[in-house]
């Protein structure tokens, strides 16, 4: 399995996050930590997500996208832009209801990631941090719609039980 990567850059007043390759839970702790730090910053007024080079994305990563959408709606009062030109990825976004919380564009990103973009550093996560990130991400997905509640209810229940039992 090849691990994807996330590039990020600030361009004008927008943070651009570009997801490349297979985006899986293995990078979720690093991405979640980056997002928590980003959400504390005040030097921007928009977040753009570029999935045009994403070949696949798992539910944990989709949950982190949902967190971005929720944050952007609360802080800036609007939906963030998300660009995805991969039909399979678009189908997954639609099936999870992310098309309702993002301004979805099915073409290449017009504000492509600048050349000075940095690569998100990913290290081996702590097991507890990984479990918390996976649980939080799936809770964000559940909050999107009733279909996700049904689909992820059992998974979230198991993850919560695992957290309680250590």
N, C-alpha and C positions, 0 to 999 in steps of 0.2 A: 504494500500500500504506500503510495507516495503522499507525503504530507504537503498540504498547501501552505500558503503564506499570506500574510496581510501586510500591505504597504500603506503608509500614512504620510500625509503632508498637509500643511496649512497653505491655502492659496487665497489671498485677499482675506475675507472674513469667513472662509469656509474650510472646514476640515474634510479632507477627502480620504476615504478608506477604500482601498482596492484589494479585493480578495482574489487570489490567483490559485488555480488548481483545485484539488480536493480539500474542501474545508471541513474538518472533522473536530470532534470534541477534544482531541489531543492538544489543540492550540487554544482551547476555550479559557483556561485559567489566565493565560497571558493576555488574551483579548479582553476578558472581563476586567482585569487589573488596569489595562490601558484605558478602558471605557470609564472606569470609576475616576481615574485621574482627569480624563478629558471632561467629564461632567462637572468637575470642580472648577475648571478654567472659565474665564470670562472674556477671552480674547477672540471670540468668534460669534457668529449668529446663524450658522447653518452647518449641517453635516450632510455630505453626499456619499452614498455607498455605490461603488462600482463593482458589479459582479460579472462584467462582460468577459472576463477570463476565468471565471469559476466553472469548473467542470461538474462538481457535485457539492452539496452542502447538507450537513446532517441537522437533526432536530435541535441539538444543543446550540449550534451556531445560529440557527433560525431564531431560537429564543433570545440570543444576544442581539440579533437584529431587531426583534420586538422591543427589547429594552431601549435601544437607540430611538426607535419610533416613539415610544412612550415619553422618554426624556425630552425629545425635540418638541413634541406636542405641548408638554407642560411648560417648558422653558421659553419657547419661541412662539407658541400658539399656531404651529403649522406642521404639516407632514414633511419629513425629510425626503430628498430625492434618492431614488434607487434605480440604477441602470443595469439591465440584464438583457443580453441578446441570445442567451442559450435557452432553447425551447424547453428542455427538460427542467432546468432550474426555474424558469418562469412557471411551469406547471406546479412545481413544489411550492413556490411562493404563493401562488393562487390558492392551492389546496389548504394552506395553513392560514389564509386570511391576511397575509402580509400586504396584498394588493390594496387592502382597505386602509392600512395605516402608513403607507408610503405613497409618494407620487412616483408611480412605476413608469419607467421609460424603457421600451423594448428596442433600444438602439444603442450604439456606442455612446459612452459618456462624453458630453461636449466639454466638460472641464476635466479632462483626463489628468491622471496623477502626474504631477510635475517631476522632472528628472531628479530633483533633490529629495524625493520621497525616501523615507526611512523604512526599513524592514522591521516589523514587530519581532522583538527578541523572544524566543520561546525556549523555556527551560523545563526540565522534568518537574511537573507539579506535585505538590504534597497531596496525598490521597484524600485528606479531609477537605482541602481547598477544591479539588476536582469534584468531589461529591456535592459540595455546596454550590459550586458553579453550575453543575448539571441540573441540580434541583431548581435553583433560581431561574435558569434559562427555560426550563419546562413550565415553571409557574407563569412566566411571562407569556409563553405560548397559550397556556390554558386561559389566561385573562383576555385573549383576543376574541374568542368566540365560543359558542356552545359546542360546535363540532370538535374543536381542540380539547375542550373539557372532557368529552366522552373518550376521545382518542388517547389522551395522556393521563387520565385519572389513575389508572392502575400503576403506571410508571411512577408518577409523582407519589402515590401512596407507598410504594416499595422504597423509593429514595428517601422519603421522610422517615420511614421505619428504620432504615439502615443508619440514618443520622442519629436517631434516638439511641439505637443499640450500640453505636460507636463502631 
